[in-house]
Every structure is written in C-alpha cells, then in structure tokens.
Amino acid sequence: LSPVCLGSLRRAASINAEYMGGTAKVTSEQRRRVPHHLLDVVSPGEPFSAAQYVTLAQKACQDVVSRGKVPIVVGGTGFYLKWFLYGKPDDSKQPTPEIREKVSHDVLDIKGAEWGHVISTLANRYTENESGRKFLECAQLNNFQHLQRRLEILEMYGGDVPKSFLFKWTTEPARFGL
C-alpha cells in the first residue's frame, strides 16, 4: 500500500492541503471538493514499486507546492513513506526476467509455510552473510511481494545487500521547498 500525499483541505481546520490517494478511495464528490493525487495510476494487479511511487509522489508534491499549497502525506506503509521522506536506494539495476521467474518460483514454492521458516529457507538459498539475512528478516510479515523484491535484490547482487539499500535514518526528510 503506497502512502497518499497531500494538500488542500480548506474545510478541515483551515489547512491548505491536497490529498494523494491510496487504499480508502474517496468518492467523486470528495474528489471534486478536495484535489487528490496518485489515484488510479495503475490497474489492480499491475506491478508498482516503491521507487515508482516516490517518483510520482515527488512530482505531485512539487506541483502542490508550486501552487502555494502544503503537501500532506497520509496512509500507506512505512516502507513507502521512508523512501518518500528519506530517498530511495539506487534502483537503476533491475532484475532480469530470469531472476524474476526464479524468485517467483521459489516464493510460490514455499508460500503457506510459517513465516520464520520461509525467511530461514530463502535466506539459506539466497545469501551467505549476516547482512543479507537481516535484509530478508526485515521484510514485512507475510508480505510476499515485499519479500520477493528483497530476494530479487539479493540475487542481482550475488547475495550481498548494496549499501544504497541500507538506509541511514539520521538524514533530514524531504522538504519540497517548504
């Protein structure tokens, strides 16, 4: 679930904000009263990554700010929000179709097992180092799409976690000119 951004709720405590939507989709009437962003950008079932979200959300926030409004980010998961606020890892290297197929097969093969067993088994297949194991252990509980992406990263980088995927949460969050 991607976070939703932002900005113009004149009727709510006179805060200038507009809203970028996600899971609890607003009605057409609500959308007429308050601008919303990032609704219906992909079809259900279509792949959509946190990196894609960040790119779109940044553009939308910049647009909101350029119109003198204040962006507000609400909802979604902490994973998307962290990338949005603190920056995304270098995602220029994408998995090949062969890597995606291999990882997908491995995940489907073990899906349904107890989560701890899933992580342990897949960690043994994909990495030989502690940072790789911890990278997999940080996958959201029972979120196989999140786990699959982490396995793709490990497979692309030979079982190591690239430094660009290890966040340093001491940095300042994005401000978008505010």
HELIX and SHEET records of a PDB file:
HELIX    1   1 SER A   28  ARG A   33  1                                   6    
HELIX    2   2 ALA A   50  SER A   66  1                                  17    
HELIX    3   3 GLY A   78  TYR A   86  1                                   9    
HELIX    4   4 PRO A   97  ILE A  110  1                                  14    
HELIX    5   5 TRP A  115  TYR A  126  1                                  12    
HELIX    6   6 GLU A  130  GLU A  137  1                                   8    
HELIX    7   7 PHE A  144  MET A  156  1                                  13    
HELIX    8   8 LYS A  163  PHE A  165  5                                   3    
SHEET    1   A 4 VAL A   4  GLY A   7  0                                        
SHEET    2   A 4 VAL A  70  VAL A  74 -1                                        
SHEET    3   A 4 ALA A  17  MET A  20  1                                        
SHEET    4   A 4 HIS A  36  HIS A  37  1                                        
END                                                                             
